[in-house]
Amino acid sequence: MVLMTISTLPLFSQDVVPAAVPVTGIVYDSSSSAPLRGVLITLAGTARNAVTNEAGVFQFPQLAAGTYTLQLTHVGFHKITRSVTVAEKPLTLTFHLADSKVQLEEVVVSAPTINDQ
């Protein structure tokens, strides 16, 4: 007597998990070419972000392949929005932020003197 068993499990897995790769970048001041510390880099539409270190470097350690919109912001500089495509290999990006000159209005500070009381 021959007993046969039928399994619903595949013999070989055909499911491929998309690779997650690091995305690293460096941000410079466009006028001085100095690395910028404290730049906030946000992946638009997600809660993921990174901040540049003292060397101007940031990293998203594991991003799945796809297209992302990066937003770079820093006080005193123009915001940059760029679309990047992540593939199966690590990606290194370079950005240059331009100064944002803001003219503030006059501020008047006054306080009562001792004689006014």
GIDA-V437377 format. One record per helix or strand. SS is the DSSP state (A for helix, B for strand). FROM is the first residue (numbers start at 0). LEN is the number of residues. If there is no record, write none. Layout:
ss;from;len
SS;FROM;LEN
SS;FROM;LEN
This chain:
ss;from;len
B;19;10
B;34;1
B;39;4
B;48;3
B;56;8
B;65;8
B;76;1
B;79;7
B;90;7
B;98;1
A;113;3
